[in-house]
Amino acid sequence: MDLRRIDLNLLVAFDTLMTERSVTRAAERLSIGQSAMSSTLARLRKALNDPVMVRDGRGLVPTPFAEVLAPRVRDILVEINDVLSLRETFNPGTAKRTFTIMADDYITVTFLRPLVSRLAHEAPGVRLLLRPTSDDPADQLRRENVDLLLIPREVLQHQSRDFLTQVLFKDRLVLAVDRDHPDVADSITREQFSALPYLATSSANARSLAESQLDFLGIPHNVTITAGSLLAPFLLKGTRLVTLVVDSLGRQVAEPAGIRLLEPPPPQMQPITQIMAWTKRTEQDSGHRWLRQCLLDLAPETSS
């Protein structure tokens, strides 16, 4: 194949199609019309001598050849991006950039708040878009709808191998109860815990790691209400409810929420490891490297 006769922008279109698995979404991503995207797909088919995407029911699925080609094309595009970025330098004082971070609300409050203050002084032209965790955060990162994902490593699990990751800090789970709880003194037994009404927490319609650990450890819990992790501590006052919260959040809201923090019932629960994850596309970008270093600099300040 003579590369001089090939429009290398087709590689960008191919990568977008393979990510979105939809002509309509790929067109939106590339800011072109759907008819133009369909024409681009036709050109790809001719250049590669392969259908690339075929209809399956109401959607499109890639051909086996396209599946094999996809990671190699992605690596090529990353290399091209790295080459073009070699001469770029990032000056936070003068840069005008936008970074999109996905994180749970409680991480935004307990961990990212100092970053907002730092940017105001060091990088006034840098804009942050903070998005709450979605039903499939890994997919949002894979599709490059977000630049950086802050998430417990235990949630990302085997999908972490698809991305580059860095541990930020570990946080432990603690028991939270109303400051004047009538049945809980300075400690709680497993039997007491299981008998009291339990406030479960969720994020993006998914069960929290706290409940997953309780199930794994075989500790019964009497769920009577479910709420978001940031809201949960503020629902305890004046009730017999108990819940599990991460220590960093519990310590910040204990006074205004009117709650006490205790050790959870035995056996000991495992800490939660918060990580940041990103794609190869942003690995060498000087601005993204600066942002990740900012988060690493802040991590010890909020680590439990």
N, C-alpha and C positions, 0 to 999 in steps of 0.2 A: 504493500500500500504506500502510495506517494503522499507523505504528510503535507506537501505543499498544496495538495488538492483537497485537504480536509480542514473544515472550520473547527478549530479546537474548542470553540464555544459549545459544540455538540457534547463534549465531555461534561460540561457543567449541566447541560440539560439532562443528560443520561443520569448523572448523579442525583439530580433533583427528582427525576421520575422514579428512580429506585428507592429513594427515601420516602416519597409521598405515596407511591403506588396509585397515583391518580393523575390524569391529564389536567383536570380542573384545578386541583390543589397545586400541582407543579406550575401551572400557568400563573396562579396567584402568587406563588413564591417568587417567580422570576419577573413578576409585574408585566406580563404580556397577555394577550388575548388567548382564549381557548383554541380558536382556529389556528393561531400562530403556533401554539404548542403542539397541536395535532400535526401541522406541517413539519415541525421539528422532529416529531416522533417518526414521521415518514422518512425524513432524511437520515435519521439514525438507523432505521431498518435497512435502508439502501447501503449506507456506509459499512454497516456491520454484517450485512447479508444474513440477518436474523430478525425475527418478529419483535424481539426485545420484550414487549408486553403483550399478553394475549388475554382475551376476555374469559372470565370464569364466573358464571352467574351474572350478577350485576356489577362486578368489579373487574379490575385488571390484576393479573399476576405476572411476574417476570418469568421469562424462559430460563431453562437451566443454564444456557450460555450467559445470559445477562446476570444471573446470580453469581457465576464464577467471575465475571468481569467486574462486578460492582466494587468489591474491596480494592482491587488493583487501580481502578479509576479514581476512587477516593484517595488512595495514597498518592497518586500522581498529582491530583489537585492540591493536596496538602503540601507537596514538595514545591509546586509552582508558587503557592501562596508564601511559603517560607523564603523562596528566592526573591520574590518581589518585596518582601518585608525586611530584607537584610539591611538596607540603608535607612530604614525608618527608625526614628528614636521617639520615645514617648516622654514628653515633659509634662508632668501633672499640673504644673502651674499655668500652662498655656493651652493644654490639650482640650479639644471639644469632642468628647466621645460619649456614647451611651452603652452601658453594660446592663444586661438583663440577668437577674439572679432569681432562682426559684428556691423557696425555703418555707418551712412551716411558720405560722405566725409567731409562735413562741421563740423560734430561733431569731426571727427579725427583731423581736423586742429585747431578748437577752444578749444576743451576739452582734447583730448588725447595727444596732443603734449607735455604738461608738464609731463605726465606719462612716455613718452619715455625718457625724460631727467632724471626723477627720477630713472628709472630702470637702466640706464647707470651707475649711481653712487651707488645705493643701492643693485641692483640685476643683476650684469653683466652676470650671467649665465641664466637668464630668457629671453626667446624669445617670442615675440609677433607676432601673425599672425593677421593682420588687414584686414578684408574682407568687401567690400562694401555691403550695404543692397540689398538683393535679392528680387525677386517677392513675395516670401512667407517666410519672416524672422522667423515667429513663427514655421513653419514646419522645418526649418533648426535647430532651437534650440531644438525642440521636438525630432528630429532625432539625436541630439547630434553632428551635424556637426560643431557647434560652442559652446563655453563654456559660453559665455556671450553676451547678446544682448542689445545694447544701442539704444533706440527707443522712440519716443514720446508715452506717455501713450494713447493719443487719437488714435493712429494708431493701437496699440495692442488691445484696447477695450476689448471686452468680452473674448478674448483668454488669457488675463492676468491671469485668474483664473487657467489656466493650469500650471502656473509657479510661482516661488517665485520672488517678485519684490521689488525694493527700489527706491524711488524718489531721483534723483540726483540734479536737479535744474529746475527752470522755466525760460523761455526765452520769451520775447515779440516780436511781429511783428512790424516792422517799414517800412516806405516807403523809397525807394531808388530811386534817380534820378541823372542825370548828374549834376555835380557841377555847370555848366553854363546853365542849362535847361532854354530855352527861355520863357516857359509858367508857370513855378512854382517858386513862391517866397519862403516865409518862412512857408507857410501853403498851403493846397490844399483842395478844396471843393469836395464834392461827385460828383458833376456834372463835374468838371474838370477831376477828376480821371477816370470817366467812358468814357470821350471823348478821352482821350489820349491813344496811343497804349500801350498795357500791355504786359510785359514779364512774362509768366507763368513759374513755376518751377516744376520739377518732380523728383522722386526718384524711381529707379527700375521700370520704366514704370507706376508708380502710380502718380495720381495728388497729389499736395502738400496740406498740411493743410491750407495754406494761401488761395488757391482757394476754398477749401471746405468751409471755413469761409465766403468768399465773397458771395458764392452761398447761404449759410444759412441766411446771413444778407440781401440778396436781393440787393447787390451792383453790378450793371453791370460792366463788365470789357472787354475791347476790345483786346482780345488775338491776337497778331500778330506773336509771336515767343515763343517757349518753349525751355528751357535749364535746365541743372542740377543746383541745388541750389548753389553749390560752384562757378560755372562759371558765373551765372547770373549777379552778380554785375559788372563784368568786361566787360559786353556787353552794358552797359548803356552810356558810354562816347561818346559824339558826336551825340547822338540820342535824340528823344523826348519820348523814352520809359520810363515807370515807372514800378516798381515791388515791391513786399513785400519780405523782408528778415528778418531773426531773428536778433535781436539786437547784440548778441555776435559776429556774423559773420560780420555784417555791420560795427561795430566799428573797427574791425581788418583790414578790407580791404578798408575802406573809402578813405584813402590817396592814396594808390597805384592804386586804381580803378578810382580815380577822381570823386567820387560821394558825394552827400549830403544825410543825413538821416533826415526824417521828421516824424511827427505823421501821421498815416494813416487817411483816410477820416472817418468821423463819419458814423455809431455808433462805439463805442469802440469794439475792437477785443479782444478775449480771449487769455491769454498767452498759450504757449506750454509747457507741463510738460515732461521733459526728465527723463526716468527711466532706470534702468538696470534690466534685467530679466535673471534668470538662472533656472536650473532644480534641483529636489531633489537630483540627483546623486552627485552634487558638493556642496551641502549645508554645509556639515560638513568637507569637505576637507580643511586642514589647508592652503594649498597654494591658493586655490580659495578664502578662507575667507580673506587672506592677500591682494589679488588683489582687491577684492570688497572694502576693507577698504581703500586702496590707492585711489580708485576712489571717495569714500565719502570724503576723506581728500582734494582732489582737487576740489570738487564741489563748495564750497563757493567762490573759487578764480575766477570762471567763471560765477557765478550766477548773473543774472541781477536784 
